[in-house]
Amino acid sequence: VRFEGGKLPSSIGGLIHLRFLSLYDAGVSHLPSSMRNLKFLLYLNLIVAAEEPVHVPNVLKEMLELRYLFLPWFMHDKTKLELGDLVNLEHLWNFSTQHSSVTDFLRMTKLRSLSVSLSGRCTFETLSSSLRQLRNLETLYLDFRSQTHTVDYVGELDLDFIHLKELGLTGRMSKIPDQHQFPPLLEHISLFNCRMEEDPMPILEKLLHLKSVELRLEAFVGRKMLCSKGGFPQLCALEIYEELELEEWIVEEGS
């Protein structure tokens, strides 16, 4: 739906027994403060199709029953959201450190899937200390494209989540971490815009539980890639997309 003036009607706040609300792909740029009345919401999807940053009032903190929360891709610069009281959240997407504090994670111990966009003001050390409480995480996506420096992941970010099955990393990295720094049971990894100069395959092929690998949008900017014999024992899917510098790919028998 395209709402007039991009404003979701304030009457939405009258639906006090609502459990599910999805504004996915809706033409909305302003959300009303009356949404604070929706205290029984379990699922809220705010991934709207706005042509401008979305104005989100600081009312989500009152939706204490929320299990699923999908925030807009782009929010108004002055948006500040307090989410620390949402202790029942299990899935949180498009969390931005520009608009919320990573210390909110300290109480979200039920989180199973999370995607975070890291702004320049938040360091990896600060993020790591807050993420350590999330021992139930199964899916984690980190977007650090706004960081001004190329990240050396080694030692900067603790990825040792015992239950983590799916990991996505978007942003400049000097190289991929060593295999012992990855979660032990990792099954799926996606790398975007990393611009790694070192071939990541010698590390990735040693992750014994990997079932899918995705390299997209210049994740690797080297010219030669090698998959060696005995590597990737469980791999089912490999996607290589827009790796423009790649000239030679060697796959040894038994890989």
C-alpha positions as CSV (number, residue, x, y, z in Angstrom):
1,V,0.0,0.0,0.0
2,R,1.1,3.6,-0.7
3,F,-0.1,5.7,2.2
4,E,-0.9,9.4,1.5
5,G,2.0,11.6,2.4
6,G,3.9,8.5,3.4
7,K,2.2,8.6,6.8
8,L,0.8,5.5,8.4
9,P,-2.6,6.5,10.0
10,S,-2.5,7.1,13.7
11,S,-5.6,4.9,14.0
12,I,-3.3,1.9,13.7
13,G,-2.8,2.4,17.5
14,G,-6.4,1.4,18.1
15,L,-5.7,-2.2,17.1
16,I,-4.5,-2.9,20.6
17,H,-4.8,-6.7,20.3
18,L,-2.7,-6.9,17.2
19,R,-0.1,-9.7,17.2
20,F,1.3,-9.4,13.7
21,L,2.1,-6.2,11.6
22,S,4.1,-6.2,8.4
23,L,4.7,-3.0,6.5
24,Y,7.1,-4.8,4.1
25,D,7.4,-2.8,0.8
26,A,4.7,-0.4,1.9
27,G,5.0,3.3,1.0
28,V,5.6,4.6,4.5
29,S,8.1,7.2,5.7
30,H,6.5,8.3,9.0
31,L,5.3,6.0,11.7
32,P,2.8,7.4,14.3
33,S,3.6,7.6,18.0
34,S,0.2,5.8,18.6
35,M,2.0,2.6,17.7
36,R,3.1,2.5,21.4
37,N,-0.4,1.1,22.1
38,L,0.5,-2.1,20.2
39,K,1.8,-3.8,23.3
40,F,0.9,-7.4,22.3
41,L,2.8,-7.4,19.0
42,L,4.9,-10.5,18.5
43,Y,6.0,-9.7,14.9
44,L,6.8,-6.2,13.4
45,N,8.3,-5.8,10.0
46,L,9.3,-2.1,9.1
47,I,11.3,-2.9,6.0
48,V,9.2,-0.3,4.0
49,A,9.7,1.0,0.5
50,A,10.2,4.6,1.4
51,E,11.9,7.0,-1.0
52,E,13.4,8.9,2.0
53,P,14.7,7.9,5.4
54,V,12.0,6.7,7.7
55,H,10.9,8.5,10.8
56,V,10.5,6.0,13.6
57,P,9.4,7.3,17.0
58,N,11.0,5.9,20.1
59,V,8.0,3.7,21.0
60,L,9.3,0.2,20.1
61,K,10.7,-0.1,23.7
62,E,7.1,-0.5,24.9
63,M,6.4,-3.6,22.8
64,L,7.7,-6.0,25.4
65,E,6.2,-9.1,23.8
66,L,8.1,-8.7,20.5
67,R,9.8,-11.8,19.2
68,Y,10.5,-10.6,15.6
69,L,11.6,-7.1,14.7
70,F,12.7,-5.9,11.3
71,L,13.8,-2.3,11.3
72,P,13.9,0.0,8.2
73,W,17.0,-0.1,5.9
74,F,17.3,3.7,6.3
75,M,16.1,5.8,9.2
76,H,16.1,9.6,9.8
77,D,19.4,10.8,11.1
78,K,18.0,12.0,14.4
79,T,16.2,8.7,15.1
80,K,17.1,7.2,18.5
81,L,15.6,3.9,19.5
82,E,15.9,2.3,23.0
83,L,15.5,-1.5,22.6
84,G,17.1,-2.9,25.7
85,D,13.8,-3.8,27.3
86,L,12.8,-6.1,24.5
87,V,14.2,-9.1,26.3
88,N,11.9,-11.6,24.5
89,L,13.3,-10.8,21.0
90,E,14.5,-13.8,19.1
91,H,15.1,-12.2,15.7
92,L,16.4,-8.6,15.1
93,W,17.3,-7.3,11.7
94,N,18.8,-4.0,10.4
95,F,20.0,-2.9,13.9
96,S,22.1,0.2,13.4
97,T,24.7,1.4,15.9
98,Q,23.9,4.9,14.6
99,H,20.4,4.8,16.0
100,S,20.7,2.4,19.0
101,S,23.2,1.4,21.5
102,V,24.9,-2.0,21.3
103,T,24.6,-2.3,25.1
104,D,20.9,-3.1,24.4
105,F,22.2,-6.6,23.5
106,L,23.2,-7.3,27.0
107,R,19.6,-8.1,28.0
108,M,18.6,-9.7,24.7
109,T,19.8,-13.1,25.6
110,K,17.1,-15.0,23.7
111,L,18.3,-13.6,20.3
112,R,18.8,-16.3,17.7
113,S,19.3,-14.2,14.6
114,L,20.8,-10.7,14.3
115,S,22.0,-8.3,11.6
116,V,24.0,-5.2,12.6
117,S,25.1,-2.2,10.7
118,L,28.2,-0.7,12.3
119,S,28.6,3.0,12.2
120,G,32.0,4.7,12.6
121,R,31.3,5.7,16.2
122,C,31.1,2.1,17.4
123,T,34.3,0.0,17.6
124,F,34.5,-3.7,17.1
125,E,35.8,-4.1,20.7
126,T,32.6,-2.4,22.0
127,L,30.4,-4.5,19.7
128,S,32.2,-7.7,20.8
129,S,31.7,-7.1,24.5
130,S,28.0,-6.6,24.0
131,L,27.6,-9.6,21.7
132,R,29.2,-12.0,24.1
133,Q,26.0,-12.4,26.0
134,L,24.2,-13.8,23.0
135,R,25.0,-17.4,23.5
136,N,22.0,-18.6,21.6
137,L,22.9,-16.9,18.3
138,E,22.4,-19.1,15.2
139,T,22.6,-16.4,12.5
140,L,24.7,-13.2,12.5
141,Y,25.2,-10.7,9.7
142,L,27.6,-7.7,10.2
143,D,27.8,-4.8,7.8
144,F,30.8,-2.5,8.5
145,R,31.0,-0.7,5.2
146,S,30.8,2.7,7.0
147,Q,34.1,2.0,8.9
148,T,36.8,4.3,7.6
149,H,39.6,1.7,7.8
150,T,40.2,-1.8,6.4
151,V,39.4,-4.2,9.2
152,D,41.9,-6.7,10.3
153,Y,39.4,-9.1,11.8
154,V,42.1,-11.1,13.6
155,G,41.7,-10.1,17.3
156,E,39.1,-7.4,16.6
157,L,35.9,-9.4,16.7
158,D,35.0,-12.5,18.7
159,L,33.1,-14.8,16.5
160,D,33.2,-17.8,18.8
161,F,29.4,-18.5,19.2
162,I,29.0,-22.2,19.9
163,H,25.6,-22.4,18.2
164,L,26.2,-20.1,15.2
165,K,25.4,-21.8,11.9
166,E,25.2,-18.8,9.5
167,L,27.6,-15.8,9.2
168,G,27.6,-12.9,6.8
169,L,30.3,-10.2,6.6
170,T,30.0,-7.1,4.5
171,G,32.9,-4.6,4.4
172,R,36.6,-4.2,3.8
173,M,38.8,-6.8,5.4
174,S,42.6,-7.2,5.1
175,K,42.2,-11.0,5.2
176,I,39.9,-13.7,6.3
177,P,40.3,-14.9,10.0
178,D,42.0,-18.2,10.6
179,Q,39.8,-21.3,10.8
180,H,40.1,-21.6,14.6
181,Q,38.5,-18.2,15.0
182,F,35.3,-19.2,13.3
183,P,32.4,-20.8,15.1
184,P,33.0,-24.6,15.3
185,L,29.7,-25.7,13.7
186,L,29.4,-23.0,11.0
187,E,27.4,-24.2,8.0
188,H,26.9,-21.1,5.9
189,I,29.1,-18.1,5.2
190,S,28.5,-15.1,3.0
191,L,31.2,-12.5,2.2
192,F,30.4,-9.2,0.5
193,N,32.5,-6.2,-0.6
194,C,35.5,-7.5,1.5
195,R,38.1,-6.8,-1.2
196,M,40.4,-9.5,0.3
197,E,43.7,-9.8,-1.6
198,E,44.5,-13.2,-0.1
199,D,42.7,-16.2,-1.4
200,P,40.1,-17.2,1.3
201,M,39.7,-20.7,0.1
202,P,42.6,-22.3,2.0
203,I,40.9,-21.2,5.2
204,L,37.3,-21.8,4.3
205,E,37.9,-25.3,3.0
206,K,39.1,-26.3,6.5
207,L,35.7,-25.4,8.1
208,L,34.5,-29.0,8.1
209,H,30.7,-28.3,8.6
210,L,30.4,-25.7,5.8
211,K,27.5,-26.5,3.4
212,S,27.4,-23.2,1.5
213,V,29.8,-20.4,0.6
214,E,28.9,-17.1,-1.0
215,L,31.5,-14.7,-2.4
216,R,29.8,-11.6,-3.9
217,L,30.6,-8.1,-5.1
218,E,34.4,-8.2,-5.0
219,A,34.7,-10.2,-1.8
220,F,38.0,-11.3,-3.3
221,V,40.1,-9.1,-5.5
222,G,43.0,-11.5,-6.2
223,R,43.6,-13.2,-9.5
224,K,44.0,-16.8,-8.5
225,M,41.8,-19.1,-6.3
226,L,42.6,-22.7,-5.2
227,C,40.3,-25.4,-3.8
228,S,42.6,-28.2,-2.7
229,K,42.2,-31.9,-2.4
230,G,40.1,-33.0,0.6
231,G,38.8,-29.5,1.3
232,F,35.1,-28.6,1.8
233,P,34.0,-32.2,2.8
234,Q,30.3,-31.2,3.2
235,L,29.9,-28.3,0.7
236,C,26.7,-28.4,-1.3
237,A,26.6,-24.9,-2.8
238,L,29.2,-22.3,-3.9
239,E,28.2,-19.0,-5.4
240,I,30.9,-16.7,-6.9
241,Y,29.4,-13.4,-8.2
242,E,31.1,-10.3,-9.6
243,E,34.6,-11.2,-8.6
244,L,36.0,-9.1,-11.4
245,E,39.7,-9.7,-10.9
246,L,39.5,-13.5,-10.8
247,E,41.5,-15.0,-13.7
248,E,42.3,-18.5,-12.6
249,W,40.3,-21.0,-10.4
250,I,41.9,-24.3,-9.7
251,V,39.8,-27.1,-8.2
252,E,41.9,-30.2,-7.3
253,E,40.4,-33.7,-7.7
254,G,38.7,-34.6,-4.4
255,S,37.8,-31.1,-3.4
